[in-house]
Amino acid sequence: MRRSPRLPFDPPRLAFSPELRWVLKAAFATALPGPALRVPLVVELARQLDLTARIAGRCSHEQVSEALNPAAARAFAQHRLAVRAGNRALVGTLQRVAQTAATLGIPLVLLKFAALTALKVIEEGDRDARDIDILVGAEDADRLWQRLVELGFAPVVARRNTEHLPGLLAADRSIVELELRVKGLSLAANSGAARKPITLAELRRENLLLPTPFPDCWTLAPELLAAHATVHALLQHGNTPGYPGMRLLTDLSDLRKRYEILPEATQRFVSEQTSHTLMHSALAVTEMLEVAEPSARLEQEAEPALILRHVIAASCDADYQRSLPLQRALQLRAEGRLLSTALSRLRRSAPYRTLPLADAPSEPQAQLTLRIARDGLNAVSSWLRLKRRGRA
């Protein structure tokens, strides 16, 4: 395995099997019948990569049936129907929140899935989601949060921090997150100026919002949506086991079809060179995936290939999944922060859950210590196995 000096991942080598090629083509380019495809593996890869619903929307039932078989085509279609039902429930919850905010005179900025839906970048059933992320002004957040609780939304956790209020559980079991700033991004008014966290007030001042059909609801400008998706998936959740990182590439691909997204236009919103490199590389990956045969170019482009390998391995490779909490810690060992970072990552290394339970009990200290020790041993052994595989 070869580590990029600028990207925070060390994924294993990627073999472009016929099954993987078919899944990527069907999700990003054009699905064609594959030679002697192992259909169960295709179905499982699509599920692990969170691409089943997308493929069912991009390819006709007949195309999938011809390339795979009628049973697989039915499974793809049924999965898309389930995702569509979940999307519809989320949009209903979003409408309730938007109407409540409008009644209170509170403007909102929609993020991630909610933004892509409001801008019609994605269609109902294209993309799974379990929560709604909304940016709200700090002066209005508590008032809106309390009103939603009065309307029946249940707090998921009791704590709040400087970035968001406690999540709220809707009746359909979706989560509403009221954010106070766009985490991971910032604004620089001019070269050399101190960078400011992106708040709703800053976005309005800089004219970086687009209107939506919802009353007094806005979304981020397209280049900001792309930057936020990249930083969120690769820096904030890049080391989270089970996080569906392929959604980053599908979201960027869909954004690029509607808007011109230039990497240079996103750089003013991200402060670190690593973030600049991630933006360039993530956009390059989506461009390559949209051609008929991406594997040859991806094998030549080191950093875009690294992102694709990370996204796929984080979903499909058990050893890599278990080693993820150590990936960032190993990068910081030169700064003397290996142990503290490893413990911090392991403490939060429970598999990513898109639907946390409101009544989930807190983890007792003894149980937490045992879990950290167990997960730490698993992470180390998995990392060593990856190293041995890299030398094989």
CORGI-V172500 format. One record per residue. N is the residue number from 1. RES is the residue in three letters. SS is DSSP state (@ for helix, = for strand, . for the rest). NEAR is the number of other C-alpha atoms within 12 Angstrom. Layout:
# CORGI-V172500
n=[N:N]
res=[RES:RES]
ss=[SS:SS]
near=[NEAR:NEAR]
This chain:
# CORGI-V172500
n=[1:2:3:4:5:6:7:8:9:10:11:12:13:14:15:16:17:18:19:20:21:22:23:24:25:26:27:28:29:30:31:32:33:34:35:36:37:38:39:40:41:42:43:44:45:46:47:48:49:50:51:52:53:54:55:56:57:58:59:60:61:62:63:64:65:66:67:68:69:70:71:72:73:74:75:76:77:78:79:80:81:82:83:84:85:86:87:88:89:90:91:92:93:94:95:96:97:98:99:100:101:102:103:104:105:106:107:108:109:110:111:112:113:114:115:116:117:118:119:120:121:122:123:124:125:126:127:128:129:130:131:132:133:134:135:136:137:138:139:140:141:142:143:144:145:146:147:148:149:150:151:152:153:154:155:156:157:158:159:160:161:162:163:164:165:166:167:168:169:170:171:172:173:174:175:176:177:178:179:180:181:182:183:184:185:186:187:188:189:190:191:192:193:194:195:196:197:198:199:200:201:202:203:204:205:206:207:208:209:210:211:212:213:214:215:216:217:218:219:220:221:222:223:224:225:226:227:228:229:230:231:232:233:234:235:236:237:238:239:240:241:242:243:244:245:246:247:248:249:250:251:252:253:254:255:256:257:258:259:260:261:262:263:264:265:266:267:268:269:270:271:272:273:274:275:276:277:278:279:280:281:282:283:284:285:286:287:288:289:290:291:292:293:294:295:296:297:298:299:300:301:302:303:304:305:306:307:308:309:310:311:312:313:314:315:316:317:318:319:320:321:322:323:324:325:326:327:328:329:330:331:332:333:334:335:336:337:338:339:340:341:342:343:344:345:346:347:348:349:350:351:352:353:354:355:356:357:358:359:360:361:362:363:364:365:366:367:368:369:370:371:372:373:374:375:376:377:378:379:380:381:382:383:384:385:386:387:388:389:390:391:392]
res=[MET:ARG:ARG:SER:PRO:ARG:LEU:PRO:PHE:ASP:PRO:PRO:ARG:LEU:ALA:PHE:SER:PRO:GLU:LEU:ARG:TRP:VAL:LEU:LYS:ALA:ALA:PHE:ALA:THR:ALA:LEU:PRO:GLY:PRO:ALA:LEU:ARG:VAL:PRO:LEU:VAL:VAL:GLU:LEU:ALA:ARG:GLN:LEU:ASP:LEU:THR:ALA:ARG:ILE:ALA:GLY:ARG:CYS:SER:HIS:GLU:GLN:VAL:SER:GLU:ALA:LEU:ASN:PRO:ALA:ALA:ALA:ARG:ALA:PHE:ALA:GLN:HIS:ARG:LEU:ALA:VAL:ARG:ALA:GLY:ASN:ARG:ALA:LEU:VAL:GLY:THR:LEU:GLN:ARG:VAL:ALA:GLN:THR:ALA:ALA:THR:LEU:GLY:ILE:PRO:LEU:VAL:LEU:LEU:LYS:PHE:ALA:ALA:LEU:THR:ALA:LEU:LYS:VAL:ILE:GLU:GLU:GLY:ASP:ARG:ASP:ALA:ARG:ASP:ILE:ASP:ILE:LEU:VAL:GLY:ALA:GLU:ASP:ALA:ASP:ARG:LEU:TRP:GLN:ARG:LEU:VAL:GLU:LEU:GLY:PHE:ALA:PRO:VAL:VAL:ALA:ARG:ARG:ASN:THR:GLU:HIS:LEU:PRO:GLY:LEU:LEU:ALA:ALA:ASP:ARG:SER:ILE:VAL:GLU:LEU:GLU:LEU:ARG:VAL:LYS:GLY:LEU:SER:LEU:ALA:ALA:ASN:SER:GLY:ALA:ALA:ARG:LYS:PRO:ILE:THR:LEU:ALA:GLU:LEU:ARG:ARG:GLU:ASN:LEU:LEU:LEU:PRO:THR:PRO:PHE:PRO:ASP:CYS:TRP:THR:LEU:ALA:PRO:GLU:LEU:LEU:ALA:ALA:HIS:ALA:THR:VAL:HIS:ALA:LEU:LEU:GLN:HIS:GLY:ASN:THR:PRO:GLY:TYR:PRO:GLY:MET:ARG:LEU:LEU:THR:ASP:LEU:SER:ASP:LEU:ARG:LYS:ARG:TYR:GLU:ILE:LEU:PRO:GLU:ALA:THR:GLN:ARG:PHE:VAL:SER:GLU:GLN:THR:SER:HIS:THR:LEU:MET:HIS:SER:ALA:LEU:ALA:VAL:THR:GLU:MET:LEU:GLU:VAL:ALA:GLU:PRO:SER:ALA:ARG:LEU:GLU:GLN:GLU:ALA:GLU:PRO:ALA:LEU:ILE:LEU:ARG:HIS:VAL:ILE:ALA:ALA:SER:CYS:ASP:ALA:ASP:TYR:GLN:ARG:SER:LEU:PRO:LEU:GLN:ARG:ALA:LEU:GLN:LEU:ARG:ALA:GLU:GLY:ARG:LEU:LEU:SER:THR:ALA:LEU:SER:ARG:LEU:ARG:ARG:SER:ALA:PRO:TYR:ARG:THR:LEU:PRO:LEU:ALA:ASP:ALA:PRO:SER:GLU:PRO:GLN:ALA:GLN:LEU:THR:LEU:ARG:ILE:ALA:ARG:ASP:GLY:LEU:ASN:ALA:VAL:SER:SER:TRP:LEU:ARG:LEU:LYS:ARG:ARG:GLY:ARG:ALA]
ss=[.:.:.:.:.:.:.:.:.:.:.:.:.:.:.:.:.:@:@:@:@:@:@:@:@:@:@:@:.:.:.:.:.:.:.:.:.:.:@:@:@:@:@:@:@:@:@:@:.:.:.:@:@:@:@:@:@:@:.:.:@:@:@:@:@:@:@:.:.:@:@:@:@:@:@:@:@:@:@:@:@:@:@:@:@:@:@:@:@:@:@:@:@:@:@:@:@:@:@:@:@:@:@:@:.:.:.:=:=:=:=:@:@:@:@:@:@:@:.:.:.:.:.:.:.:.:.:.:.:.:=:=:=:=:=:=:.:@:@:@:@:@:@:@:@:@:@:@:@:@:.:.:.:=:=:.:.:.:.:.:.:.:.:=:.:.:.:=:=:.:.:.:.:.:=:=:=:=:=:.:.:.:.:.:.:=:=:.:.:.:.:.:.:.:.:=:=:.:.:@:@:@:@:@:@:.:.:.:=:=:=:.:.:.:.:.:=:=:=:=:.:@:@:@:@:@:@:@:@:@:@:@:@:@:@:@:.:.:.:.:.:.:.:.:.:@:@:@:@:@:@:@:@:@:@:@:@:@:.:.:.:.:@:@:@:@:@:@:@:.:.:.:@:@:@:@:@:@:@:@:@:@:@:@:@:@:@:@:@:.:.:.:.:.:@:@:@:@:@:@:.:@:@:@:@:@:@:@:@:@:@:@:@:@:@:@:.:@:@:@:@:@:@:@:@:@:@:@:@:@:@:.:@:@:@:.:.:@:@:@:@:@:@:@:@:@:@:.:.:.:.:.:.:.:.:.:.:.:.:.:.:.:.:.:@:@:@:@:@:@:@:@:@:@:@:@:@:@:@:@:@:@:@:@:@:@:@:@:@:@:@:.]
near=[23:21:24:22:15:21:33:34:41:40:41:38:28:27:18:22:19:24:29:37:34:39:46:41:34:39:41:37:27:27:34:28:25:26:15:16:22:22:29:19:23:35:35:22:30:35:30:28:39:38:44:40:43:41:42:39:32:31:32:23:25:22:26:35:24:21:32:32:24:18:19:30:30:23:28:40:32:21:29:32:24:23:29:27:23:27:33:26:27:35:35:23:33:40:27:26:43:36:24:28:33:20:17:22:20:30:35:48:47:46:43:43:40:46:40:42:35:32:30:21:28:33:27:29:33:39:44:40:37:32:33:43:37:43:43:42:32:27:17:25:32:23:22:37:37:24:24:33:23:15:19:19:28:29:32:27:22:17:13:20:15:17:25:29:32:31:35:43:33:34:21:24:27:35:35:46:43:43:36:34:35:41:32:29:36:31:32:22:18:11:11:11:12:12:20:25:24:36:33:38:26:28:33:23:13:19:16:25:32:28:23:27:20:29:25:26:35:35:42:41:33:35:33:44:41:48:46:38:43:46:37:31:37:40:33:22:34:42:44:37:37:34:35:38:39:45:41:43:42:44:44:44:34:36:35:28:19:17:21:20:30:25:28:21:20:35:31:29:39:37:27:21:17:24:35:31:33:43:45:31:33:48:39:32:39:39:29:29:35:30:24:21:26:29:28:17:21:30:22:14:22:26:34:33:40:37:45:45:37:47:43:40:38:42:36:31:28:25:28:40:40:37:42:48:45:44:37:33:30:29:25:17:16:12:13:13:18:21:21:19:25:32:27:21:33:37:26:25:34:26:26:20:20:19:24:26:20:22:14:12:11:14:15:10:11:11:14:20:16:16:22:26:19:20:32:31:21:25:34:28:22:27:31:22:22:29:22:14:17:18:12:10]
